Amino acid sequence: MLSVRDLTVRYGPVTAVQNLDLDVAAGEIIALIGANGAGKTTTVKAIAGLLQFSGEVTFNGRVLQPGRAERNVGDGLAIVLEGRGILGRMSVEENLLMGIYSRRDGERARKDIVEMTEKFPILGERRHTLASLLSGGEQQMLAIARALLSRPRLLMLDEPSLGLAPKMGAFVFSLISDLRAEGLTILLVEQKARQTLKIANRAYLLENGRLVRSGAAAELAKDPVVSEAFLGGHVHRAAKRDPASEAAQ
C-alpha cells in the first residue's frame, strides 16, 4: 500500500530524516518508534505531503509529491497530527464537517457523521460545544473521528496518546486495534514503545533521523537495543539524572 524509498527531509542545513526506507501493507499497524527528535513526526508529515522531501513515496501505485496534502487526503491518506490540530473556535459538529470536505458523496458523508457520533457518543452529546472546551481525551477522539470521516485507506497517527491520562491512553490504543480489526491500515508514531509494540504488526526504530532497527513488533520488543533504550533502560536512568525530575520528586 505504502512504499517509501530513500526518504530524506531537511530543515535548511539540518537533515531531520536521511535515506529512510519503509513499507506498509494493507491491514497492518506499522509503528514508528524512537526518542524525541528521532525524525518520526517529520517522516509522517513528509509522507502526507506537508513537507518538502527527496526520495520516492508511493501510495497505492501513485507517486506522491510534496505539497499535495489535500489531494492525498482525497486519495485515502489521512493524518492526525501531534497536538490533534482541532479547530478550537469551531464546534464539535463543525470540526466533523471539516472531515468530509474532500468527499463528493454528500448524503452518505452526512450519514457517516451520524454514525461517527454513535461510535463516539461523547461527541454526539457535545456536538454544539466549542472544540477548545473538550478535555484532552475528547479532543483526541474528535481528531481521530474527523480523520476517519475522510474514509482513509491509510491513517497516520502522530503521538495519539501524548498528554492523555493513563485510562484515556489505554482507550486510544484499544481504539487503534479495533480500527485495524475493521480493516483500516495504520501508521502509528509513538514514544510509548511498550504499548505500541503490543498492538503493531511491524515496527521501525529511528534514531537521529536514521533507521536503526526494523522487523516484527514482537521480535523488536525482545531486541536488546530497543529494550535497553525504550523499554526500561536508558530512559529511566536519564530521568533519574534529570534535575527537573529530581526536583519534582
N, C-alpha and C positions, 0 to 999 in steps of 0.2 A: 504493500500500500504506500509506504513512505520509504524513500531511499535518499540518504544524504551521503555525498561523497566529497571529501577534501574541503569541508566547510571551514572557512576562515573569516573571522569578523574582527575588524579593527575599529578602535575609537581613536582617531588621529594616529599618533605614533604607537599607541598601546594595542597589542594583539590580545584580544579577550578570548578568542577561540581559534585554535590552529589545527588545520588538517584533520578535522573530525569526520569519521565515517560512522553511520548509524542506520539501522534498518528497523522498520516497524511493520509487522504482518497483521492482516485483518484479524480482529478478535483478541488481540493481545493487550495487556497492560505492560508498557515498557517504562522503566524507571530511569531517570537521570539523577544520580546522587553525587554528593560532593559538598565540600565546605563552602562557606560564603566566598564569593569571588572566583569560584571554580569555572564559571562560564555557563552554568546551567540555564539561567534566565536569558542570557544572550543567545544561546542556541535556539530556544523555542521562539524567541522574538524574530530571529532571522528566518526560521522556517515559516513562520506566519506571514512574513513579508513586511515586517515592521522595521527591519534594519537592513542596511546595505551589507552584502557579503560577496565573497568569491567562492568558487566551488559549484557543485550541482546539487539541487534539491528537486526530487521528482515525487509527485503525489498522484497516484492513480494514473500513471503514464504521462502526466503533463509536467513539463519542466517549469518550476516556479521561479518568478523573477522578484527581485527586491522591489518594494514599494507597491505591491499588488495585493495588499491585505484584504481589501474589500472583495476583490474577485475571488480570492482564496476562500473566504467565508461562503460565498455563493457556490463554490465547488465542493463544499463539505469539510472545510478545515477551520475549526473554531479554537479559540484560545481564551482561557480565563487567566488574566494576568495577576501577578503578585499584588496584593493590595486591593484586589477584587474589581476595581475600575467601575463601580456602580455610579450612577448619576444621582448624587445625593439630593439635589434640589428638585428631583422628579419623584413622583410617587412610585410605589412598587409596581402598579399596573403599567405606568408609562415606561418603566425600565423593561418590563416584559415585552411590551410592544416594540421596543427597540430590537428585541431578539428576532423579530420576524421581518425586519425592514428589507432584507435581501430576498425574501420569498415572493413568489408570484401567485401562490395559491391562497388568496386572502381568506376565504371562508374556512378552509382547512386549517390555516395558520391560527385563526382566532379560536377554533375548537381546541387546538393544541395548547393555547394559553389556559383555557379552562381545565384541560387535563393536567397541565403543569401545576395549577393551584390545588388540584386534588392530590397530586404526588407530593407537594409541599404545602400542606394545609395552612401553615402559619402565613404563607404568602397570600393565600386567599383571604384570610382573616384581616390582613393588613394591607390589602391592595390599594387603599386610598391614603396610606401613611407615607410620609416622605421617607425615601430610602435611607437618608442620613440618620434617621431616628431608630433604625433597626439595630439590634445587637450585632456583634461581630459574626456570630454563627449564622444569624438570619441573613446578613449581607452576603455571606459566602453562598448560602442556599440560593439567594436571588441571582448572584453572578453565574452560578452553575446552571440554574434554570433558564436564564436569558441565553446562555450559550447553547443549551440543548434545543431551544426553540428555533435555532437556525438549521436544525436537522443535520448535525455534522456526521461525517463518516469517521473522522478522527478528531478527538477532543484533547487539547493540550491544557494541562492544569499546572500552574506555576505556584508552588508552595500553598496548596489549598488549606493546610492545617495551621498555617502561620498565625500566631496570635490568638488561637482559639483555646478555650478551656478544654481539659482532657476529655470530658464527656462528648463535647461537640466535635473535637478532633477525631475521636473514635467513630462518631456518626459519619463524618466525611469519608474516612477510609472504608467504612461499610458501604456507603453510597457508591463509591468508585467500584467496588467489587460487584455491586448489583448492576451497575451500568454495563460492565463487561459481560455479565451474565445475560443481559438483554441484547448483546451483540455489538456494543459500541467499542471501538478501538481507542485506547487512551495512551497518551504520552505524558507521564507524570514526573514533574520536578519536585523533589522533596529533600529536606535535610534530615528528616526523621527516617533514617535508613532502616532501622529495625522493623518498624511498622510497614514501610514501603516494600521491603523485600519479602514480606509475608504475603502480599497480595499480587506482586508483579510476576509476570512470566519470565522476563529477562531484564537485565539492568546494565547500565553503563556508568562507570565511575570516572568522573572528571576531576582533574587537579591542575590548577593554573592554566586552564583552557585547553588541556590536552587529555586525551583518553588514556587512562592507565589500566583499566580493567573492564572486561565485559563478559557476559555469559548468562547462564540460567540464574535466576534470582536466588534459588535455594543453594546453589553452589557458591555464589558470591557471598552469601551470608556466612559461609564457613571459611572464606578466604582470609588468611592472616592479615593481609594488608587492610582489607575492608573492616574486619573485626577490630583490629587494633585502633584504627583511625576513627571509625564511625560507630562502633557498637560497644564502646566502653573503655577504650584505651586512652589515646592521646587527648580526646575531647575532655574526659574527666580530669586528667592531670592538669590540662591547661586551665580548666575552670578553677582549680584549687590555687593556681598561681596568680589568678586574676585579682588585682586589688579590689576592684568593684565587687566581685563575688565575695571576697573575704569580708568587706565592709557590710555587705548585706547579711552575712551570717552573724 
